[in-house]
Amino acid sequence: MGMNHDMIGHVYPPSQPYLVTTEKISAFVKALGDTNPAYADGTVAPPTFSIVVTMNAMDTAFHDPALQLDYSRLVHSDQKFEYLRPIRVGDELTVSASVEEIKPLGTNEIATFKTDVFSGSELVVTGWSKIVVRGPEA
Amino acid sequence: MTLKISDLSVGMELPALALTFTRADLVAYAHASGDLNPIHQDEAFAKSVGLPDVIAHGMLTMGRAIQVVTNWVGDPTAVIDYSVRMTRPVVVPDTAEGSIVNFTGKVAQINDDGTVQVELGAVFGDVKVLGLAKATVRLAQ
């Protein structure tokens, strides 16, 4: 059973606000092993920090029964971010996720989810995540 | 020293980085990112789903590759877009040495609007773990 193509264009309700703290930024920077002095005071987040909130919002979509997505066969294949400004300490992030594309690729299916990350009403980052849902083994 | 667009030319290579991935790094990234998928931490589980061993989060590899750019520029907020394809996983054995990934970058395009596009490479052993990896930064003129 493939994904439900009627869901293309579907927009999910905004995620719960996520407060960016110096502790969260510093833990992320440390886990990346990034020693850039720009992160020393934990006030500005690295470019890929956005994934913390976008992945969470997409998880909600992935588990939406209406999408008919087999989570056990999902692989994250591509990720893109466009930054309007960096994420900073004190931002209260919410994510609006939508289904941009679903299409077959051989025996697999690929889907692209767009994630707009807002702090309050200000759009700060847009992410695109492409996933592959592997089809049945031949 | 501030990097200026007038000092750059297409094809110029950025300083490369060789970064180690250990099991402890994966556990730290799992907790910092909220991605607790057991394929990144639990060897028995990873093997049960057909993987050779525990694999690094693709987003950890992405987060490390951009350090080639942000170390070069200095200011990480100069990055205005960044995209990758996660082509192959970084396999991480339970050893103190872990796995080493070699990250490279080169200037691919210099735009009239003061932005520079960098192409990135990430190689583990002889395997490309990221493809179509590129970032755009805004630099001083």
Chai-1 contact restraints between the chains, C-beta under 6 A:
chainA,res_idxA,chainB,res_idxB,connection_type,confidence,min_distance_angstrom,max_distance_angstrom,comment,restraint_id
A,A27,B,A32,contact,1.0,0.0,6.0,A-B,restraint_1
A,F28,B,A32,contact,1.0,0.0,6.0,A-B,restraint_2
A,A31,B,A28,contact,1.0,0.0,6.0,A-B,restraint_3
A,A31,B,Y29,contact,1.0,0.0,6.0,A-B,restraint_4
A,A31,B,A32,contact,1.0,0.0,6.0,A-B,restraint_5
A,L32,B,G63,contact,1.0,0.0,6.0,A-B,restraint_6
A,D34,B,Q67,contact,1.0,0.0,6.0,A-B,restraint_7
A,N36,B,T70,contact,1.0,0.0,6.0,A-B,restraint_8
A,A38,B,P76,contact,1.0,0.0,6.0,A-B,restraint_9
A,P47,B,I66,contact,1.0,0.0,6.0,A-B,restraint_10
A,P47,B,V79,contact,1.0,0.0,6.0,A-B,restraint_11
A,P47,B,Y82,contact,1.0,0.0,6.0,A-B,restraint_12
A,T48,B,M62,contact,1.0,0.0,6.0,A-B,restraint_13
A,T48,B,G63,contact,1.0,0.0,6.0,A-B,restraint_14
A,I51,B,M59,contact,1.0,0.0,6.0,A-B,restraint_15
A,V52,B,S33,contact,1.0,0.0,6.0,A-B,restraint_16
A,V52,B,G34,contact,1.0,0.0,6.0,A-B,restraint_17
A,H76,B,G58,contact,1.0,0.0,6.0,A-B,restraint_18
A,S77,B,M86,contact,1.0,0.0,6.0,A-B,restraint_19
A,D78,B,R85,contact,1.0,0.0,6.0,A-B,restraint_20
A,Q79,B,V84,contact,1.0,0.0,6.0,A-B,restraint_21
A,K80,B,S83,contact,1.0,0.0,6.0,A-B,restraint_22
A,F81,B,Y82,contact,1.0,0.0,6.0,A-B,restraint_23
A,E82,B,D81,contact,1.0,0.0,6.0,A-B,restraint_24
A,Y83,B,I80,contact,1.0,0.0,6.0,A-B,restraint_25
A,P86,B,T77,contact,1.0,0.0,6.0,A-B,restraint_26
